[in-house]
Amino acid sequence: MNLDELRALYTEAVTIVREERKMRQYVFASNPEKQETKLAEMDRLLDILRQIKDEAKADLEQPKLLDVPRKHD
């Protein structure tokens, strides 16, 4: 996977989570306590996705090290 593919997947996932968050905000409008809990779940999921993206991005940007054999004298 390259950086552009990672960006596309992350953007798609965030869009889905944001839409779900909006739906939960609407569905649980009559129950503020439950709404707060359900919205917090989506906020937590967005944070988790961000952390996963940051870790994956760091791995993709890190140059690959070559295993160069050493000469034995």
C-alpha positions as CSV (number, residue, x, y, z in Angstrom):
1,M,0.0,0.0,0.0
2,N,1.3,3.4,-0.8
3,L,0.6,6.8,0.7
4,D,-2.1,7.7,-1.7
5,E,-4.0,4.5,-1.1
6,L,-3.7,5.0,2.6
7,R,-5.1,8.5,2.3
8,A,-8.0,7.3,0.2
9,L,-8.9,4.6,2.7
10,Y,-8.6,6.9,5.6
11,T,-10.7,9.6,3.9
12,E,-13.4,7.0,3.1
13,A,-13.4,5.7,6.7
14,V,-13.7,9.1,8.2
15,T,-16.5,10.0,5.9
16,I,-18.5,6.9,7.0
17,V,-17.9,7.6,10.7
18,R,-18.9,11.2,10.3
19,E,-22.1,10.2,8.6
20,E,-22.8,7.7,11.3
21,R,-22.2,10.3,13.9
22,K,-24.7,12.6,12.3
23,M,-27.2,9.8,12.2
24,R,-26.7,9.1,15.9
25,Q,-27.0,12.7,16.7
26,Y,-30.4,12.8,15.0
27,V,-31.7,9.4,16.3
28,F,-30.8,10.0,19.9
29,A,-31.9,13.6,20.0
30,S,-34.7,12.8,22.4
31,N,-32.4,11.1,24.9
32,P,-29.5,13.4,25.7
33,E,-27.6,11.0,28.0
34,K,-27.6,8.2,25.4
35,Q,-26.8,10.6,22.6
36,E,-23.7,11.8,24.5
37,T,-22.6,8.2,24.9
38,K,-23.2,7.3,21.3
39,L,-21.5,10.4,20.0
40,A,-18.5,9.8,22.2
41,E,-18.2,6.3,20.6
42,M,-17.9,7.9,17.2
43,D,-15.5,10.5,18.4
44,R,-13.3,7.7,19.9
45,L,-13.5,5.8,16.7
46,L,-12.3,8.9,14.8
47,D,-9.4,9.2,17.2
48,I,-8.5,5.5,16.8
49,L,-8.6,5.8,13.0
50,R,-6.3,8.9,13.2
51,Q,-3.8,6.9,15.4
52,I,-3.8,4.0,13.0
53,K,-3.3,6.3,10.0
54,D,-0.4,8.1,11.7
55,E,1.3,4.8,12.5
56,A,0.8,3.4,9.0
57,K,2.0,6.7,7.5
58,A,5.1,6.7,9.6
59,D,5.9,3.1,8.4
60,L,5.3,4.1,4.8
61,E,7.5,7.1,4.9
62,Q,10.3,5.3,6.7
63,P,13.0,4.3,4.2
64,K,13.5,0.6,3.9
65,L,16.8,-0.6,5.1
66,L,18.8,-3.1,3.0
67,D,20.3,-6.1,4.5
68,V,23.8,-5.8,3.1
69,P,26.0,-8.8,3.7
70,R,29.3,-8.2,5.4
71,K,32.6,-9.4,4.1
72,H,34.4,-11.9,6.3
73,D,38.2,-11.6,6.2
